[in-house]
Amino acid sequence: MSDSNQITQSIKAKVVKIIAEYSKLNQTQESLLKTKVKLEELLESQKKIIENLEERNKITKLASEINSSEEGNRELKLKINEHIRHLDECIRLLSE
């Protein structure tokens, strides 16, 4: 009877140990799931920030292109005016 009593006590101790380990693993799993949810939320937030920054970048590039084309237009207008003055001078000289 002593051997069966020892075996029973050993089995009970192992079961208690397994239950404690299971409980600990369960808590760890819950903690990891909460961390996962927080990280997923952070990831979504970061994705939205990236999308906003990309949109701002597109707008900035477009504005830059508009500015440079305005600058190009200004230079073109100056060249055209210069050519018109030159043509006016030629016409004046021919008229004399």
C-alpha positions as MATLAB code, in Angstrom:
seq = 'MSDSNQITQSIKAKVVKIIAEYSKLNQTQESLLKTKVKLEELLESQKKIIENLEERNKITKLASEINSSEEGNRELKLKINEHIRHLDECIRLLSE';
ca = [
       0.000    0.000    0.000;
       2.892    2.291    0.644;
       4.100    2.102   -2.945;
       0.678    2.927   -4.343;
       0.400    5.820   -1.886;
       3.758    7.200   -3.012;
       2.794    6.817   -6.660;
      -0.489    8.615   -6.000;
       1.301   11.441   -4.189;
       3.840   11.685   -6.997;
       1.092   11.818   -9.606;
      -0.786   14.481   -7.595;
       2.380   16.569   -7.299;
       2.990   16.279  -11.040;
      -0.630   17.226  -11.817;
      -0.396   20.269   -9.528;
       2.869   21.240  -11.214;
       1.326   20.812  -14.687;
      -1.735   22.884  -13.690;
       0.513   25.649  -12.344;
       2.580   25.613  -15.548;
      -0.607   25.637  -17.639;
      -1.911   28.633  -15.703;
       1.394   30.452  -16.147;
       1.417   29.719  -19.888;
      -2.183   30.883  -20.142;
      -1.290   34.218  -18.530;
       1.695   34.575  -20.847;
      -0.520   33.867  -23.834;
      -3.050   36.512  -22.743;
      -0.266   39.020  -22.259;
       1.151   38.223  -25.700;
      -2.285   38.563  -27.292;
      -2.734   41.997  -25.707;
       0.706   43.012  -26.938;
      -0.171   41.729  -30.408;
      -3.353   43.811  -30.496;
      -1.462   46.924  -29.387;
       1.218   46.328  -32.026;
      -1.413   45.817  -34.724;
      -3.054   49.115  -33.716;
       0.333   50.819  -33.791;
       1.028   49.325  -37.214;
      -2.284   50.628  -38.572;
      -1.549   54.043  -37.107;
       1.910   54.052  -38.682;
       0.431   52.993  -42.041;
      -1.999   55.934  -41.902;
       0.846   58.299  -41.042;
       2.872   56.948  -43.976;
      -0.100   57.368  -46.320;
      -0.554   60.969  -45.144;
       3.141   61.704  -45.589;
       3.136   60.171  -49.069;
       0.139   62.331  -49.986;
       1.909   65.423  -48.634;
       4.992   64.445  -50.610;
       2.918   64.206  -53.810;
       1.386   67.613  -53.134;
       4.795   69.116  -52.398;
       6.240   67.688  -55.612;
       3.272   68.986  -57.580;
       3.623   72.434  -56.012;
       7.337   72.363  -56.785;
       6.627   71.481  -60.407;
       4.094   74.297  -60.623;
       6.605   76.737  -59.146;
       9.337   75.613  -61.506;
       6.972   75.802  -64.487;
       5.931   79.302  -63.362;
       9.596   80.187  -63.162;
      10.081   78.680  -66.613;
       7.077   80.654  -67.853;
       8.568   83.839  -66.430;
      11.865   83.187  -68.184;
      10.007   82.379  -71.397;
       8.038   85.617  -71.150;
      11.262   87.567  -70.604;
      12.838   85.935  -73.682;
       9.723   86.628  -75.769;
       9.731   90.269  -74.640;
      13.413   90.511  -75.498;
      12.744   89.127  -78.994;
       9.777   91.485  -79.446;
      11.981   94.472  -78.519;
      14.592   93.252  -80.957;
      11.937   92.882  -83.688;
      10.584   96.342  -82.885;
      14.094   97.730  -83.204;
      14.525   95.959  -86.561;
      11.186   97.287  -87.788;
      12.108  100.802  -86.643;
      15.424  100.593  -88.468;
      13.742   99.323  -91.634;
      11.177  102.099  -91.442;
      13.827  104.814  -91.464;
];
